[in-house]
């Protein structure tokens, strides 16, 4: 099951990136061939970029003890055991905490968009279409941070 979820995350990320590149290319074509840019492409691309960023962070945190993200190692490389493990686990927990806060704030934004009936400027669709996935993706990142802390703490 875990392998299926991992592949689903990566497939969704690849589809989002393909979608963004295709929209940007379409916009360039219409702008330079027809001198008529498509305004809606920016709205879709920017929001897909937010989703892809959150999904990419989650995939990166899933990748292992150190993860696939840049990290500051000057402190952990020179500490005696078990301190490097403690600080790496704390880093994962800090990441989880920050993305949990992001999920709460994003949920508030999505709730407000739903309550106010906010409409997107270019396509005229409810803003909630863009804001509702964000808290769930932020919670996925927070969960990956907790998993990373657990994995780090359990490793020898």
KELO-775880 format. One record per residue (C-alpha): x, y, z. Coordinates in Angstrom, 3 decimals. Example, Ala and Ser with C-alpha at 12.3 -4.5 7.8 and 13.67 -1.06 7.14 Angstrom:
# residues 2
SITE;12.300;-4.500;7.800 .
SITE;13.670;-1.060;7.140 .
This chain:
# residues 156
SITE;0.000;0.000;0.000 .
SITE;2.830;2.375;0.866 .
SITE;4.436;1.835;-2.546 .
SITE;1.150;2.592;-4.310 .
SITE;0.737;5.841;-2.357 .
SITE;4.339;6.812;-3.112 .
SITE;3.813;6.229;-6.821 .
SITE;0.498;8.099;-6.682 .
SITE;2.232;11.135;-5.168 .
SITE;4.931;11.064;-7.821 .
SITE;2.434;10.532;-10.648 .
SITE;0.293;13.436;-9.432 .
SITE;3.382;15.627;-9.186 .
SITE;4.435;14.677;-12.720 .
SITE;0.930;15.431;-14.034 .
SITE;0.924;18.821;-12.323 .
SITE;4.299;19.686;-13.833 .
SITE;3.168;18.533;-17.295 .
SITE;0.011;20.616;-16.925 .
SITE;1.995;23.712;-15.905 .
SITE;4.513;23.372;-18.742 .
SITE;1.742;22.801;-21.286 .
SITE;-0.180;25.867;-20.119 .
SITE;2.919;28.057;-20.160 .
SITE;3.801;26.827;-23.659 .
SITE;0.259;27.466;-24.880 .
SITE;0.411;30.979;-23.466 .
SITE;3.731;31.675;-25.200 .
SITE;2.351;30.379;-28.507 .
SITE;-0.787;32.509;-28.366 .
SITE;1.127;35.575;-27.235 .
SITE;3.738;35.479;-29.997 .
SITE;1.786;33.906;-32.860 .
SITE;-1.565;35.623;-32.377 .
SITE;-0.532;38.563;-30.163 .
SITE;-3.252;37.474;-27.767 .
SITE;-2.094;36.080;-24.412 .
SITE;-4.425;33.775;-22.517 .
SITE;-5.011;35.339;-19.100 .
SITE;-6.433;32.204;-17.525 .
SITE;-3.182;30.278;-17.971 .
SITE;-1.449;32.374;-15.321 .
SITE;-4.233;31.738;-12.808 .
SITE;-4.074;27.988;-13.331 .
SITE;-0.279;27.809;-13.463 .
SITE;0.271;29.785;-10.264 .
SITE;-2.181;27.669;-8.291 .
SITE;-0.826;24.416;-9.716 .
SITE;2.639;25.620;-8.722 .
SITE;1.514;25.918;-5.080 .
SITE;0.129;22.377;-5.155 .
SITE;3.237;21.008;-6.886 .
SITE;5.495;22.718;-4.347 .
SITE;3.666;21.181;-1.397 .
SITE;3.540;17.782;-3.039 .
SITE;7.241;18.005;-3.896 .
SITE;8.113;18.833;-0.289 .
SITE;6.114;15.808;0.883 .
SITE;7.852;13.507;-1.604 .
SITE;11.240;14.891;-0.591 .
SITE;10.582;14.323;3.110 .
SITE;9.505;10.775;2.384 .
SITE;12.808;9.885;0.732 .
SITE;14.849;8.878;3.757 .
SITE;16.507;9.843;7.027 .
SITE;18.024;13.025;5.669 .
SITE;15.330;13.469;3.063 .
SITE;15.901;14.979;-0.340 .
SITE;16.026;18.562;0.912 .
SITE;18.962;20.850;1.531 .
SITE;20.037;20.755;5.144 .
SITE;22.535;22.474;7.381 .
SITE;25.034;19.830;8.543 .
SITE;27.761;21.872;10.261 .
SITE;26.262;21.178;13.671 .
SITE;25.232;17.558;13.247 .
SITE;28.475;16.411;11.605 .
SITE;30.595;17.294;14.634 .
SITE;28.378;16.151;17.488 .
SITE;28.840;12.826;19.245 .
SITE;26.036;10.249;19.107 .
SITE;23.094;10.427;19.751 .
SITE;22.978;14.218;19.303 .
SITE;22.984;14.311;15.488 .
SITE;19.935;12.060;15.480 .
SITE;18.220;14.282;18.062 .
SITE;18.763;17.449;16.029 .
SITE;17.710;15.836;12.749 .
SITE;14.528;14.532;14.406 .
SITE;13.867;17.994;15.864 .
SITE;14.267;19.473;12.384 .
SITE;11.656;17.081;11.045 .
SITE;9.329;17.949;13.939 .
SITE;9.808;21.685;13.368 .
SITE;8.909;21.136;9.717 .
SITE;5.815;19.184;10.749 .
SITE;4.763;21.941;13.157 .
SITE;5.186;24.717;10.573 .
SITE;3.243;22.847;7.912 .
SITE;0.512;22.015;10.425 .
SITE;0.207;25.766;11.063 .
SITE;0.099;26.338;7.306 .
SITE;-2.694;23.759;7.056 .
SITE;-4.709;25.604;9.707 .
SITE;-4.236;28.955;7.982 .
SITE;-4.984;27.478;4.555 .
SITE;-8.131;25.866;5.926 .
SITE;-9.236;29.279;7.189 .
SITE;-8.628;30.746;3.736 .
SITE;-10.573;27.938;2.045 .
SITE;-13.411;28.273;4.555 .
SITE;-13.578;32.034;3.931 .
SITE;-13.566;31.497;0.165 .
SITE;-16.472;29.092;0.527 .
SITE;-18.409;31.366;2.894 .
SITE;-17.899;34.503;0.822 .
SITE;-18.381;32.811;-2.517 .
SITE;-15.172;34.367;-3.840 .
SITE;-14.708;33.968;-7.578 .
SITE;-11.409;33.779;-9.473 .
SITE;-10.739;36.748;-11.753 .
SITE;-9.762;35.004;-15.000 .
SITE;-11.991;31.933;-15.154 .
SITE;-14.813;32.997;-12.840 .
SITE;-14.768;29.728;-10.897 .
SITE;-14.960;29.562;-7.094 .
SITE;-11.631;30.372;-5.426 .
SITE;-12.247;27.383;-3.171 .
SITE;-11.277;25.193;-6.139 .
SITE;-7.758;26.552;-5.707 .
SITE;-7.615;26.886;-1.929 .
SITE;-9.247;23.633;-0.755 .
SITE;-6.372;21.284;-1.736 .
SITE;-3.782;23.408;0.087 .
SITE;-4.617;22.442;3.715 .
SITE;-4.691;18.755;2.802 .
SITE;-1.350;18.949;1.023 .
SITE;0.123;20.881;3.964 .
SITE;-1.136;18.138;6.309 .
SITE;0.555;15.560;4.072 .
SITE;3.833;17.467;4.455 .
SITE;3.324;17.654;8.241 .
SITE;2.710;13.889;8.318 .
SITE;5.873;13.283;6.303 .
SITE;7.760;15.416;8.827 .
SITE;6.462;13.266;11.679 .
SITE;7.404;10.125;9.733 .
SITE;10.878;11.538;9.158 .
SITE;11.316;12.274;12.863 .
SITE;10.194;8.760;13.766 .
SITE;12.448;7.174;11.139 .
SITE;15.411;9.238;12.304 .
SITE;14.828;8.477;15.976 .
SITE;14.466;4.720;15.317 .
SITE;17.578;4.507;13.093 .
SITE;20.927;3.438;14.514 .
